[in-house]
């Protein structure tokens, strides 16, 4: 194509298509990350870091569950969709809900903390970034609809750009992947963390950064090629990509600029902010789809669905949002009744898992039905989309669908549960709880119980120490260094003083030397934690402050000095 022809083609290009309209798309989809980030920064300014963090996380939790409801409204309200995937929709929730209730029933029967159930949330944690990335990619394809370049070619470029930037930012956050690895070890007894080579995550992050840069350069070349050929280039898509990944990078990765704007900012807050954005975008797209569906005879289910979506306006849309938020509030509120909380936890887990699962196939942009209801310009669909497997593929039997879902859901849930059970049946408490129980038993004069709890504490220290060392290596925060320091110190006390004394063993010079060596390592590790200036608090010591840390250092240094003295002939008590 020569330059004149390309120029003529550009002049004849159609206007940008929108999901809602230019203003609403800008607010709820394209600029949503900037708007939500601004609101979060204002919350930090007016409420302070601790209260703002709690507020944002709670809002994110409610909003996350709230945006599941539109998925279920759509799959029930769309007659063709429900007919095509009937068995998936009817059978899908049975496995996770039944499985979750069984695990929670076991926890109730053994009087174990219901918080133990959160081990299974690792499945959701792993699925969440993929789910969000696919939604972002879907918006890119919708906004790029008028591009006459090869659809497969353009789709692969959009997917590559989305996938590599999501992967890089998640790795660069230095929180998400270490958190997953830690959770696998501490809640499901899967030691994947211990096999991460030294510097492995840093190398992974650098490789992904290089991939993101190369993909961006190639994508820029693709856009220049499209422009040169006279193909449509969507400014809405490009703006959305820049805003989304720019805000994700600022809010997910450690950087001084965010900390200067909002002291106390963390990955947890950034993840919650982007999660709220995801909810805003999702409500917009489902609202658009259902509104279009309700206007076409025979497409939508009659009754409340058509009444709810056939009419537009601010109050109808507000009612739709409030209904979704009410759903989120009901499933996330806490209750003292263990059985009621068990049902709500099972429902919450099932709701999230089904939202990810159903969205994986009902929103694919290549389906003719999705484009029909998501394009606001009523233009003609490309010829290659005249048919899709949505309407042409044979519907699988209920038995086949159920077998497939057993593979999807039951297998990973069973694997994680077996690991979790090995921890619950071994010891429900961590070493800090056992240490405290041993102290109380000794105070009451219950020597056998004190010895038993002391041994349980030491066994758990032995299990946790390799993971704590690895976490401090791959994610060297103040909290992880402090956790490691206290663990090293307590392990030394138990290994070389308390347990030998309880067993009637003489504490000799080599044991004192090993004791002092570990105490000095604990001192150096805690000094490193304090020098970083971050929070020292970690699970089990949630209120640990820098003053507590300095007090511990003074005590540890004093003990290290005593370990240089000659060992008493009778041993040390």
N, C-alpha and C positions, 0 to 999 in steps of 0.2 A: 504494500500500500504506500503510495507516494505522499509527500507532505501535504499537498493540496487536498487530497482525498481524506487524509486523517483530520485535517482542520475542519473540513465540511462535516465529517462524522461527529466531531466534538461539538460543533454548533447545533447539531440535531439531537444531541443526547437528551434523554428524559430527565425530569427533575428527580431529586432524591426522594425515594419512597420512605415512608415512616410507619411505625407500628401503631402509634396513637395519633400524634400530630407533632409538628416541629417543637412546640413549646413543651408539651408533656414528655416527649421523648428526651428532650434536653434535661428536664428536671429529674425524671424517674429512672432514666437509663444512662444517658451519656455523661452528664455532669453529676450523677448521684454520688460517686466516690468523693468528689470535692465538697459537695454539700454536706454529706455525712461526716467527713473529716472536720469540716468547720464547726459543726455542731458538737463534735467530740472535744475539740480544742476549747470551745466556750465552756463546756461542762467541766473540764479540768481547771479553767480559769476561775470559775465561780465556786466550785465545790472542793477543789484540792485533789491531789492524786489518788488517795485511798478511797474517798467516797465516790469520786468520778469513775474510777476503775470498777468498783462494785456496781454502780448504776448502769454503766455501759454494758457490762457483762450480763446483768440481769435482763436488760432490754434485748440484747442479742439472743439470749436463751429463749425468751418468749417469742420474739419475732421469727426465730428459726423454726420453732414448732408451728407457729401461725401460718407460715407459708407452705406447710404441707397440705393444709386443707384445700387450697385451690386445685391441687393435683387430683384429689379425690372428687371434688365437684366436677372437674372436667371429665374424668373417666366414667362417671355415672351419667353426666348430662349429655355426652356425645354418643348418640345412638349407634352410629356406624363403628365408632371406636370400641364401645362396649361389646358389640356383637363380634368384632374381629378378635378381641383379646379377652373374651369373657372368662375363660378358665384361669388365665393369668391373674386377672383382677379378683376373682372369687377365692382362689386357692392360695395366692401369694401371701396374704397376712397370716394364714393358719400356722405355718411352721415357726416363724420367729416369735409370734405371740405365745403359742403353746410352749415353746422352748423356754422363753423368758419367764413365764409363770412357773414352770417346773424348777428353774434355778432359784427363783425368789421363794418358792415354797420350801425348798431345801434350806435356804438361809433362815427363813422363819422357824422351821422345825428345829434347827440347831442353835437358834438364838444368836446367829452371827449378824454383824452389821449389814444393813441393806446396801451400804456404800460398796461392799464387795462386788455387787452386781455390775459396777461400772467397768469391770475388766472387759466386758463384751463391747463396750463403746469403742474399743480399738478398731473394730470392723468399720464403724462409722467414721472414725478419724482418718482411716486409710482411704475411704471412698470419697470423702468430702471434697478434697481438692480436684479430683477428677470430675466430679459432678459439677463443680463451679466452673471449671475450665470448659467443659462441654457447653454450658449455658452461654458463656462468653463467646465461644466459637459460633454458636447458633445465631447470636445477634450479628456477628460479623457477616455471616452468610446472608442473612435477611437484608441488611443494609447494602450488600454488594450485589443485589439481585439484578440490577440493570447492566452489570459488566458483561459485555458480549465475548470476552475471552473464554477459553475453554473452561467449562464449569468444574470439571474434575481437577484440572490444573490449578485453578484459583482456590478451590476448596482445600486442596492439599497444602498450598502455601499458607492459607489462613490457619489451618489446623497446626501446621508446624510452628508458626509464629506464636500462637496461643500456648501450645504445649511446652515449648522450650522456655518461654518466659515464666510461665507458672512454675515449672520445675526449678528453674534457677532461683526465683524469689523464695520458694519454700525452703530450698537448701541454704540460701544466704541468710535466712532469718536466724539461723543458729539455734532455734528453739523447737521447731516442729519435728524434724527427724530425730534429734536426740530425745525429745519427749516421747515419741512413739517407741523408740528402742528401750527407753527406761520403763515405760508402761508394760511392754511385752515381758520384761524381766521381773518387775515387781508385782504384777497382777496375774500373769499367766505362766510364770516360771520358764519362759522361753529365753535362753541366753544369747540371742542374736547380737546383743550389744557387745558381748565379750569377743566376738569375732571381727569387730570393726578394726582394721589395722590403724596403727598410729598415723595420724594425719590424713586418714582416709576420707573423712567428711570435708576437710579443707580441699583436698584434691578434687573430690566430686564437685564441690562448689565452683572451683576454677574451671573445670571442664565444661560445666553447664553455662558458666559465664561466657566462655569462648564460643560455645554453640549458639547462645542467644545473640551474641554480637554478629557472628557469621550469618545466622538466619536473618537478622535484621538488615544486614547489608544486601543479602540476596533478595529479600522482600522489597527493599527500596528499588533495586534493579528491576524487579517485576513490575512495580508501579510505574516506573519511568517507561518501561516497555509498553504498558497499557496506554499511557498518555500519548506516547509516540504513535501508537497504532490508532489512536482516536477512540479507545474504549473508555467506558464510564469508570471514573475513579471516585469512590464514595468518601466524601469529606467527613460524613457522620461516622462512618466506620473507623477512619483513621483517628479522629478525635477521641472516640470511645477507647480505642486501643491505647493511645498515649496517656489519657487520663487514668484509665484503670491500672495500667502497669506502673505509671508514675506514683500514684497514691499507694499502691500495694508495696512498692519498694520502700517508700518513705515510712510507712507504718509497720512493716514487717521486719525490716532489717535494722540492726543497731546503728544509729547515726546521731551525731551531736546536734544536728539541726532540729530533729523532733524533740530531743530532750531539752533543748533551749526553749522551744515553744511550749512544751508540756512536761515539766520535770516529773519523773515517775512513770513516763510512758513505757509500755512494754509490748512485747509481741502479742500477749494475751489481749490487750486493748485493741491493737491493730487488727488482729484476727476478728474480733467482735465487730469492729467498724466495717470491715469489708463484708462480713456476714450480713450486716444490716443492709448494705448495698445490694447484695445478692437477693435478699428478700424483696426490696423495692422493685428491682428489675423483674423479678418473677411475677409479682402481683400484677405488674403492668402488662406483661405478655399474656398471662392467663385471662385477665380482664378483657383484653382485645379479642382473644380467640373466642371466648364464651359469648361476648356481645355479637360477634359476627355469626357464630353458630346459631344463636337464638333467633336471628333474623331470617334464616333459611328454613323453609318448610321441609319437614321430614328429617332434618339433621339433628335437631335438639329434642331432648325429652320434654314432654309437655308438663304442665303443672308449675311447681315452685321454681324450677330452673329457668323456664322461659320467662316467667314473671320477673324474676330477679335480674335477668340480663337483657331483656328486650328493651327496657327503658334505660336511658343514660342519665346524665346529670350528676351534680356534685353530691347530693344526698344519697343517691343510690350507690355511687362509688364509695362514699364514706361508710355506708352500712355494710358493704362488702368487706372493707378493710377491718371494721370493728368486729364483724363475724369471725374473720380469720384470727384477729388478736384474741378474741374470747376463747377460741379453740386452743391457742398457744398458752393462754393463762391457765386454763383448766388442767392441761397436761403437765404444766411445770410447777404448779403450786405445791408446797410441802404440807404434809399432815403428820400428826403424831401417831395415828393408827397405822400399824405396820402393814396390815393386809390391804388397806386402801392405797397406801403408798406403793405397795407391790404391784397392784393393778395399774396404777398410773405410770410406774416405771416401765412395765411391760408394754403398755400402750404407746408411751413415748418412744421406746426403742423400735417398736414395730412401725409406727408412723414415719420415723426418720428413714428406716431401711426401705420401706415401701416407696417413699418419695424418691429415693435415689434409684431404686429398681425400675419403677414405672417410668420415670422421666428418661431413663436410658433408651427407651424405644418409642415413647409416644410423641417426642418433640423433634425427631429427626427432620431437618429442613428439606431433605430430598423428597419427602412425602408430599404428594399433591395436596392432600387435605390441609396440611399445616400452612402451606403457602397461600392457599385459597382464603384462609381465615386470618392470616397475619399481615397481608399486604393491604395498605390503606388506599392504594391508587386504582384498584380494580382493573389493573392491566392484564393483558393476556399472559398466561403461563407459558414458559418455554415448552416447545413440542416434546422434548425428551421427558418431561414430567407429566405427560398426558396419562400415564399409567404408573403405578408403583406397587411394590409387593404388599403394601397395606391392604389393597383391595383384591389383588390377584392371587396371593399365596393361599395355600390350603390351611385351614385352621387346624392346629394340632389337637389331639384328643386330650381329655382331662388327665388320663394316666401319664401321658408323655410330658405334659406341662408340670405335673406334680413331681415326677421323677427328676426333671431338670431343676426344679426349685429345691429339691432335697440336696442336689449337688451344689447349687449356688449358696444356700443358706445353712443347711444342717451340718455339712462337713466342716466349714471354718468355725462355726459356733461350737461344735463338738471338740475340735482341736483346742480352741482357747479354753473351753470349760474344763477339759482334762487337766490342763496346766494349772488353772485356778484352783481346782479341787486338791491338787497336790500341795498347794500352799495352805488352804483352809484346814485340811486334815492334819497337816504337820504342825502348824502353829498359826493361830489367827492373829496373834499380836506380833509387833516388831520388837527389836531388841530393847528399845527404850521402855516399852511397856513391861517387858520381862524384867528389866533392871529395877523398875519401880516396884513391881510385885515382889521381887526378891528382897528389896529393902524393907517393905512393909512386913513381910513374913518374918524377917529377922528381928524386927522391932517387937513383934508379937511373941517371939520365942519359938516360932514354928520352923525349926532348923531343917527338917527334911524338905518342906515346901520351898524354903529359901534356896537350898542347894539345887532343887529341881529347876526353879525359875532362873537361877544363875546359869545353869548349863544350857537352858533354852535360849537365854540371851546371847551366850557365846556362840552357840550354833548359828543363830541368825546373823550375828556379826560376821562370822566366817563366810556366810552366803552373800551378804551385802557388800563386803569389802571389795571384791573384784569389780563389781558394777559401779561402786562409788568412785573407784580409781579411774575407771574408763570414762565415766561421765565428766569428772573433773578434767580429764584430758581432752575430750572432744567438745565440751561446752564449759570452758573455764570461767564460770560466773562466781561471784562472791558466795552465793548460796551453796553451790556444789562444792566449792573449796571448804566452806565451813562445815558442811555435812561430812566431808571426808576427814577433816581434822578431828572432829569429835569422835568419829567412828574409829580412827586410828588410835586415839588416846584411850578410849574405853576398851578397845580390843587388847591393848597392851596391859592395862590394869587387870583385866580378867585372865589373860593368858599367862602372865608372869608373876601375879601376886594373889588375886582372889581365889581362883580355882586351885592352884597348887596348895594354898593354905587350907582350903576346904578338904582337899584330898590328903592332907597330912604330909605333903611333900616339902622337903627342905629347899629354900630359895637360895641357889648358889650364885657365884660371881658371874658366870656366863649368862644366866637368866637375867640378872640385874643389868648387864651390858645390853642385852637385847631389849629390855624394858626401856632403858634410857634412850637407845637408838630410836625406838618408835615414838617416844614422847617428844624428842627433838624434831622428828619428822612432822608430828602433829602441830608443834609450835610454829614451824616454818610454813606449814600449809595454812594455818589460821592467820598468821601474819600476812600472807599473800591475799587471803580473802579480805582482810580489813583494808589493805592498801588499795584494793580495787574500788572501794567506796560504795559498793552496792549493798542491797539487803542481804543479811546473813540468814534470814528465816528459811527454814526448810520443813518438810512434813515431819511432825513429831516435836519440833521446836518452832512453832509458828510465830512466837513472839520474841525470838532471839534478836537482840539489838547489838550495836557496836560496843556499848558499855558492857554488856554481858561478855562479848568477845574479849575485850581488854582484861576484864576480871579473870576470865579463864586463862588467858596468857600468863598473868601473874602467878596464878596457882600452879600452872603446868611448869613454869620456869623454876619455881620453888621445889617442886617434886623432882625435876631433872637434877637439881643440885644435890638432893638427898641421895639420889641413885649413884652419885660418884663416891659416896662414903663406903667404907668397908662393910661388908655384910655381917650382921650380928650372927654369933655362933648358933643361936637357936632358930635362925630364920627370921623372916620379917612378917609382921602381922599387919 
